[in-house]
Amino acid sequence: MADRETFEVEVLGHVVGGRTEPTDDHWGGTQAIIRLDGDRFTPEATRELETFSHLEIVFRFHLTDQTDLNLGARSPRDNPDWPKVGVFGHRHMRRLNWLGVSRCRLVKVDGLDLHVEDLDAVDGTPVLDVKPWFAEMGARGEVRQPQWVSDMLGDYYGPTQG
């Protein structure tokens, strides 16, 4: 067996505001700030970023119980009505590297503060990368997915509750 390759990543900033507790649904309208590290970056790092409407954010699921790792198959949201799906058929936090990816709307750029909406990461989340969304990088060809995904995520970006 080959040696397992590992590497380190540096946190670029943190999510400030928005939700304090992770939840399964109703992320629509959630507003937060991605505050980039002012010790390493200057506002030059965000120059022209406001010309984009959306960002892709790579972050670490820092609140997840790391003993709850699941590398096999399980039913999404532990719902027995949905099929058991392997770890790579999920987008959940029970992953080997505890990484999440979210596409959110960029509301405004204020120096190293990126004001965003619909980011499904909570206050204090470590941000590992920020990428502008390019339409040309979206899905090419027919998009398909099983019905359980649409059933599960019907309210994911529904209006924020409470």
N, C-alpha and C positions, 0 to 999 in steps of 0.2 A: 504494500500500500504506500502511496506517495505521501510525503509529509504534508500536513495541512498548512496551507498558506494563510498567513494573517497579515494585517496591516493596521496602522492607526490612522484615525481621522481627527481633525481638530474641529472643535465647535466654533462656528463663525459668529454666532449670536444666539439669542433666545427669543422665544415668544413672550410678549408682555401683554397682559390683559386677555380679554376673551373669556373662554370657559376655564373653570378651575378643576372640573371633574370630567374625565372622558366619558362619553355616552355613545350609544349606538346610532342615534338618529337626531334629526332636527338641528343640523349645523347651519342651515340657511340663515343668512343675515348676521352670523357671528362675526364681530369685528375684533381685530387684534393688531398688534404691532410686532413686526420682526425687527428687533433692535440688534444691529450688527456691532461687533466688537470695535469700539473706538480706539483701542490701544493698537490695533493692527491695521485698521482701515481708515481712510479719509473719505470725505464725500465724493472724491473722484471715483471711488469704487461703484457708486450708484449713478454715475453720470449717464444721462439719457435713458435710464431705466423707466422713467415715467412715460416714455413713449409706447410702452407695452401695456396691454390690458390685463394680462394674466401672468402669474408666476408658477413655477413648479418648485416646491419646497421639499427637500430631503431632511428628515428629522429622526431623532431617536425616541422610541417609546420608553421614556425614562420612568414612568410610573408603574410599568408592568411588573408583576411578580415574576422574576426571572427563573423561579422554580417551576413556573407554569408553561415551560417550553413544550411545544408539540410539533415534532418533525414528521409525524405520520398523517393519518387521515382522521377527520372528525367532521361532524355535521356543523355547518355554519351556525354560529350563535347557539350552538348546542341544541338546535331545534331538530327533534327526531323526524319531522316531516320532510326535512331536506336531506339529500344524500350525503354520505361520508365522502369528503373531498380531501385530497392530499394537500400538504402545506403549501405547495406552489400553485394551487387552485384557489387560494384565499389571499386576502390583503390584510388579514388581522395582525395583531401585535405578537402573537406567539411564534416568533420566527427566530432563527439562529442569531442574526445580527441586530434584531430589535429595531429595524429601520422602517420608517413610514415615508410615503410620498403623497403629497397633496397638491392639487392644482387649485389655486385661489385667484380671486380678482384683486388686482393692485388698485387701490383707491388713490393713494398719493405717496410721494417720496418726500421725506423731510430729512435731508442729510443722510444719516445712517439708520433712520427709522422708516421702515416700509409699512405703511398702513394697508392692511389687507382685509378682505371679507371672504367668508366661507372657507377659512383655513380650519381643517379638522385636527388641530393640535392645541393643547391646553397651555395656559399660563405657565411659564418656566421651562417649556420644552426646549431642549438643545437643538439648534438648527445647524445642519451639517453642510447644506449647499442651497443656493438660490439660483434658479435658472429662469430666464424669460421663456414664456411659452411661444413657440413658433408654430403657426398653423400648419406649415409644411412638415412638421415633425409628428403630426397627429396620425391617427390610424389611416392606413392605406388599404384599399380593397374593402370587401364586405366585413362588417363587424358581427360576430356572433357570440352568444353567451347562453348558458342554460337559464331556464325560466326562474329558478330559485334565486338567482342574482337580482332580477328585477323585482321579485316579490320581497326580498330582504331589504333592498335599498330604496323602496318606493318613497319613504319619508326621510331618507338620509339628509338631503338638502332641503327638507321642508322647513318652514319658518321656525326660528328659534323659539323654544317654549320657556315660559317663566322668566 
